[in-house]
């Protein structure tokens, strides 16, 4: 989950609070710098912060190298080492099968795909990726074209996920109702959302119950549930001429396939363009693979699922740029309004 992207343009003037304050990031940067020789980077390499969210991502520029290296420092107690290795296994197979264009993993000292350093008693996992040139699609242009592309990419990813047989030990999080809203929610409890009133809480409780019932009725058979990117937004596409790259598989896990559309419109959910974007995404998907009407009809439910999940995420990650950009209290109010419309059977 992030706003900035891995591209030529760096993020400047990053404002961080609580967790990722300047001293904390300086410590992470020092840890990354201690590992640079393992990626063949020399003593004159400049390390700069690109973005912070669940993880901190740095860019390493060696004046003696043609391209920079992207270094992702994982947040402690979020993904286990087995989960990180599983993400990288999927990326590697997607590259090998030429399903999508995505950055290659750069092993540390040529063999280990996960490097490590110690930070205040925590072991921090670091993964190196090749730099993929390009820019995020301009959101001011015709987004429908971009969503047709996203739909087609999603269809290719889902087809691969259905047929791929990973090795034993593959482990990724499951983004189902229990994981999102159960007793130990992965992204925090929506009940702690900033600015949530008592009346709003009652609306969201009703929403939660409705989501649970509809998802149980829909089911999780192999035709509708499997390994998904789970964050395939325009911000995670890089356009370089005619080439198109996909980045940031950090949220990938097991969920409903059409959940990928809901993730694609993260933070755009209240835009009046959503029906057109959904139509474009479905059109792009169907240009690659079938998508039955029963799955398309569930998209509004997954939009609300994702919106409530993001409301919880913002409450538990208020220190991030994403939370600040989304508007904290305003985002909570928007979720309540969307829930009221959804529960009343109105378009959301």
Wavefront OBJ file of the C-alpha trace (Angstrom):
o trace
v 0.000 0.000 0.000
v 1.595 3.262 -1.092
v 1.204 6.395 -3.173
v 4.645 7.092 -4.708
v 6.112 4.721 -7.316
v 9.493 3.306 -8.306
v 10.287 5.587 -11.189
v 12.836 8.086 -12.411
v 11.228 10.864 -10.372
v 12.150 10.610 -6.698
v 9.907 11.525 -3.796
v 11.008 14.833 -2.309
v 10.057 16.505 0.932
v 8.671 13.347 2.552
v 6.679 14.135 5.701
v 6.622 11.332 8.248
v 5.278 10.993 11.760
v 5.188 8.486 14.579
v 6.762 5.288 13.181
v 8.708 6.563 10.188
v 10.196 9.756 11.621
v 13.511 11.127 10.413
v 15.684 9.402 13.004
v 13.958 6.068 12.401
v 14.429 6.326 8.640
v 18.067 7.352 9.153
v 18.593 4.109 11.053
v 17.022 2.092 8.246
v 19.148 3.906 5.699
v 22.292 3.064 7.671
v 21.256 -0.584 7.754
v 20.692 -0.594 4.006
v 24.055 1.072 3.409
v 25.791 -1.668 5.405
v 24.436 -4.226 2.911
v 25.291 -2.426 -0.337
v 28.405 -4.462 -1.271
v 26.229 -7.565 -1.502
v 24.454 -6.048 -4.508
v 27.725 -5.003 -6.105
v 27.268 -1.348 -5.159
v 30.384 0.714 -4.489
v 31.350 3.110 -1.668
v 30.129 6.182 -3.572
v 26.557 4.874 -3.814
v 23.909 7.380 -2.756
v 20.890 5.956 -0.927
v 17.642 7.944 -0.905
v 14.167 7.222 0.445
v 11.451 6.652 -2.148
v 8.390 5.815 -0.077
v 7.153 4.515 3.275
v 4.060 2.457 4.058
v 4.108 -1.065 5.462
v 7.710 -1.022 4.265
v 10.377 1.562 3.550
v 11.679 1.576 -0.012
v 15.036 3.090 -0.938
v 16.803 3.841 -4.184
v 20.536 3.195 -4.424
v 22.442 5.117 -7.114
v 25.992 3.968 -7.813
v 27.764 6.401 -10.178
v 29.621 3.429 -11.658
v 26.408 1.573 -12.541
v 24.097 2.280 -15.444
v 20.897 1.864 -13.414
v 19.982 2.266 -9.726
v 18.864 -0.589 -7.489
v 15.576 -0.536 -5.556
v 15.830 -1.819 -1.973
v 12.702 -2.688 0.001
v 13.065 -2.834 3.808
v 10.244 -4.835 5.335
v 8.350 -3.716 8.400
v 8.841 -6.063 11.379
v 6.029 -8.396 12.444
v 4.074 -8.038 9.205
v 5.282 -10.537 6.597
v 7.270 -13.540 7.781
v 10.400 -14.575 5.932
v 8.444 -17.483 4.422
v 5.806 -15.065 3.143
v 8.425 -12.808 1.578
v 10.080 -15.776 -0.138
v 6.683 -16.881 -1.433
v 5.972 -13.457 -2.941
v 9.355 -13.552 -4.665
v 8.679 -17.084 -5.938
v 5.487 -15.877 -7.637
v 7.264 -12.868 -9.140
v 10.021 -15.124 -10.461
v 7.562 -17.498 -12.133
v 5.556 -14.635 -13.624
v 8.787 -13.347 -15.159
v 9.857 -16.787 -16.353
v 6.477 -17.435 -17.981
v 6.404 -13.858 -19.360
v 2.960 -13.230 -17.875
v 3.754 -9.619 -16.957
v 6.773 -7.345 -17.067
v 7.943 -6.831 -13.488
v 11.315 -6.026 -11.878
v 13.780 -8.881 -11.443
v 14.979 -9.787 -7.968
v 18.659 -9.074 -7.394
v 20.126 -11.667 -5.008
v 22.460 -10.523 -2.247
v 25.982 -11.728 -3.028
v 24.520 -13.537 -6.020
v 22.579 -16.195 -4.130
v 20.435 -15.049 -1.183
v 17.219 -13.302 -2.216
v 16.643 -11.803 1.251
v 19.328 -9.772 3.017
v 19.096 -8.853 6.692
v 20.304 -6.326 9.225
v 19.504 -5.746 12.871
v 17.629 -2.637 13.920
v 16.919 -1.986 17.615
v 16.601 -5.675 18.322
v 14.508 -6.391 15.219
v 15.748 -8.314 12.217
v 14.903 -6.297 9.118
v 14.491 -8.152 5.832
v 15.666 -6.385 2.684
v 14.988 -7.338 -0.937
v 16.793 -5.885 -3.941
v 14.976 -5.288 -7.223
v 16.189 -4.109 -10.570
v 15.138 -0.599 -11.534
v 12.237 -0.546 -13.980
v 12.095 2.747 -15.886
v 8.779 4.390 -16.557
v 6.092 6.603 -15.159
v 2.724 6.023 -13.522
v -0.153 6.571 -15.984
v -1.329 10.156 -15.757
v -4.586 10.160 -13.694
v -5.682 13.291 -15.564
v -5.893 11.371 -18.824
v -8.628 8.951 -19.858
v -8.626 6.474 -16.956
v -10.899 4.092 -18.819
v -8.042 3.112 -21.139
v -5.845 2.414 -18.129
v -8.521 0.282 -16.490
v -8.946 -1.807 -19.626
v -5.246 -2.545 -19.342
v -5.606 -3.324 -15.627
v -8.471 -5.712 -16.374
v -6.447 -7.561 -19.000
v -3.434 -7.806 -16.679
v -5.649 -9.098 -13.869
v -7.052 -11.807 -16.153
v -3.531 -12.970 -17.072
v -2.444 -13.008 -13.423
v -5.538 -14.958 -12.370
v -5.077 -17.513 -15.143
v -1.500 -18.052 -14.041
v -2.541 -18.366 -10.388
v -5.125 -21.040 -11.246
v -2.595 -23.210 -13.067
v 0.577 -22.556 -11.055
v 1.687 -25.159 -8.535
v 4.115 -23.517 -6.080
v 6.538 -25.570 -4.036
v 5.744 -26.772 -0.542
v 5.950 -24.046 2.079
v 4.308 -21.349 -0.046
v 2.706 -18.910 2.396
v 0.840 -15.678 1.772
v -1.863 -13.938 3.762
v -5.515 -14.644 3.039
v -7.681 -11.575 2.447
v -11.074 -12.998 3.440
v -13.721 -11.715 5.824
v -12.139 -13.278 8.905
v -8.700 -11.828 8.152
v -10.103 -8.391 7.391
v -12.756 -7.990 10.094
v -12.444 -10.905 12.504
v -11.029 -10.881 16.058
v -7.428 -10.326 14.841
v -7.765 -8.173 11.700
v -4.619 -7.912 9.589
v -4.896 -4.165 9.027
v -6.457 -3.156 12.317
v -10.012 -2.648 13.543
v -12.313 -0.314 11.618
v -14.019 0.468 14.959
v -10.970 2.586 15.790
v -11.404 4.699 12.662
v -10.607 8.347 13.202
v -13.690 10.530 13.610
v -16.124 7.599 13.709
v -19.348 8.638 15.480
v -21.663 6.334 17.411
v -24.240 6.556 14.637
v -21.584 5.847 12.021
v -20.382 2.847 14.004
v -23.870 1.346 13.934
v -23.997 1.765 10.147
v -20.647 0.037 9.720
v -21.694 -2.802 12.031
v -24.677 -3.378 9.727
v -22.345 -3.203 6.733
v -20.019 -5.761 8.301
v -22.876 -8.198 8.845
v -24.127 -7.705 5.296
v -20.653 -8.301 3.849
v -20.258 -11.477 5.861
v -23.577 -12.876 4.669
v -23.041 -11.991 1.010
v -19.500 -13.361 0.927
v -20.585 -16.617 2.532
v -23.342 -16.980 -0.062
v -20.899 -16.201 -2.905
v -18.418 -18.783 -1.668
v -14.711 -19.286 -2.284
v -14.463 -22.025 -4.893
v -11.411 -22.227 -7.195
v -13.264 -20.440 -10.001
v -13.517 -17.280 -7.866
v -10.864 -17.416 -5.134
v -7.094 -17.753 -5.422
v -3.779 -15.919 -5.497
v -4.224 -12.231 -6.437
v -2.043 -9.133 -6.615
v -4.444 -7.336 -4.223
v -3.080 -3.860 -4.953
v -3.120 -3.608 -8.750
v -3.781 0.102 -9.104
v -2.601 2.546 -11.771
v 0.024 3.664 -9.234
v 1.563 0.200 -9.550
v 1.939 0.380 -13.319
v 4.967 1.857 -15.046
v 4.638 3.019 -18.650
v 7.864 3.273 -20.668
v 6.977 3.937 -24.290
v 5.133 0.851 -25.491
v 6.351 -1.211 -22.518
v 4.158 -1.671 -19.442
v 5.495 -2.859 -16.096
v 3.731 -4.071 -12.935
v 5.287 -3.460 -9.507
v 4.607 -3.929 -5.791
v 3.414 -7.466 -5.102
v 3.839 -6.900 -1.348
v 0.093 -7.307 -0.657
v -0.360 -10.364 -2.858
v -2.284 -13.150 -1.196
v -5.343 -15.351 -1.420
v -8.668 -13.636 -2.035
v -11.539 -13.396 -4.501
v -10.386 -12.674 -8.035
v -12.744 -9.718 -8.602
v -11.421 -8.179 -5.394
v -8.595 -6.994 -7.651
v -10.970 -4.430 -9.179
v -11.901 -3.096 -5.740
v -8.204 -2.768 -4.938
v -7.662 -0.987 -8.257
v -9.959 1.885 -7.243
v -8.495 2.344 -3.764
v -9.066 5.954 -2.621
v -11.139 6.656 -5.744
v -14.260 4.848 -4.501
v -16.498 7.927 -4.350
v -15.601 9.166 -7.825
v -18.547 9.433 -10.260
v -16.332 7.707 -12.844
v -16.372 4.346 -11.007
v -19.181 2.740 -13.116
v -17.289 3.602 -16.311
v -14.006 2.346 -14.840
v -15.674 -0.899 -13.783
v -17.073 -1.401 -17.277
v -13.636 -0.761 -18.759
v -11.949 -3.179 -16.332
v -14.489 -5.912 -17.091
v -14.107 -5.289 -20.830
v -10.329 -5.593 -20.533
v -10.639 -8.740 -18.440
v -13.023 -10.380 -20.910
v -10.636 -9.608 -23.765
v -8.321 -12.196 -22.150
v -10.585 -14.592 -20.219
v -14.286 -15.184 -19.439
v -15.813 -13.371 -16.467
v -19.336 -14.532 -15.612
v -22.078 -12.083 -14.671
v -22.325 -13.550 -11.148
v -18.775 -12.344 -10.467
v -19.372 -8.875 -11.929
v -22.505 -8.520 -9.789
v -20.371 -8.990 -6.667
v -18.068 -6.068 -7.466
v -20.009 -3.502 -5.340
v -19.687 -5.855 -2.369
v -15.945 -6.063 -2.863
v -15.729 -2.283 -3.218
v -17.315 -1.964 0.232
v -15.099 -4.756 1.591
v -12.005 -2.897 0.401
v -13.263 0.503 1.590
v -13.905 -0.790 5.112
v -10.517 -2.522 5.087
v -8.796 0.715 4.050
v -10.663 2.613 6.761
v -9.109 0.249 9.290
v -5.693 0.540 7.615
v -5.716 4.328 7.787
v -6.610 4.229 11.487
v -3.691 1.890 12.226
v -1.235 3.645 9.884
v -1.977 7.301 10.579
v 1.765 8.061 10.406
v 1.985 7.302 6.685
v 1.786 9.647 3.713
v -1.126 7.629 2.355
v -3.225 8.180 5.479
v -2.452 11.895 5.491
v -3.298 12.179 1.807
v -6.603 10.290 2.236
v -7.849 12.739 4.828
v -8.233 10.599 7.973
v -11.612 11.776 9.409
v -12.954 12.645 5.948
v -12.210 9.133 4.736
v -14.176 7.650 7.645
v -17.153 9.909 6.891
v -17.027 8.838 3.260
v -17.041 5.176 4.258
v -20.175 5.667 6.357
v -21.935 7.463 3.500
v -20.989 4.705 1.059
v -22.190 2.054 3.521
v -25.570 3.770 3.882
v -26.038 3.792 0.120
v -24.923 0.166 -0.217
v -27.238 -1.058 2.529
v -30.132 0.833 0.940
v -29.482 -0.899 -2.375
v -28.345 2.314 -4.050
v -25.346 2.661 -6.377
v -22.164 3.434 -4.464
l 1 2 3 4 5 6 7 8 9 10 11 12 13 14 15 16 17 18 19 20 21 22 23 24 25 26 27 28 29 30 31 32 33 34 35 36 37 38 39 40 41 42 43 44 45 46 47 48 49 50 51 52 53 54 55 56 57 58 59 60 61 62 63 64 65 66 67 68 69 70 71 72 73 74 75 76 77 78 79 80 81 82 83 84 85 86 87 88 89 90 91 92 93 94 95 96 97 98 99 100 101 102 103 104 105 106 107 108 109 110 111 112 113 114 115 116 117 118 119 120 121 122 123 124 125 126 127 128 129 130 131 132 133 134 135 136 137 138 139 140 141 142 143 144 145 146 147 148 149 150 151 152 153 154 155 156 157 158 159 160 161 162 163 164 165 166 167 168 169 170 171 172 173 174 175 176 177 178 179 180 181 182 183 184 185 186 187 188 189 190 191 192 193 194 195 196 197 198 199 200 201 202 203 204 205 206 207 208 209 210 211 212 213 214 215 216 217 218 219 220 221 222 223 224 225 226 227 228 229 230 231 232 233 234 235 236 237 238 239 240 241 242 243 244 245 246 247 248 249 250 251 252 253 254 255 256 257 258 259 260 261 262 263 264 265 266 267 268 269 270 271 272 273 274 275 276 277 278 279 280 281 282 283 284 285 286 287 288 289 290 291 292 293 294 295 296 297 298 299 300 301 302 303 304 305 306 307 308 309 310 311 312 313 314 315 316 317 318 319 320 321 322 323 324 325 326 327 328 329 330 331 332 333 334 335 336 337 338 339 340 341 342 343 344 345 346 347 348
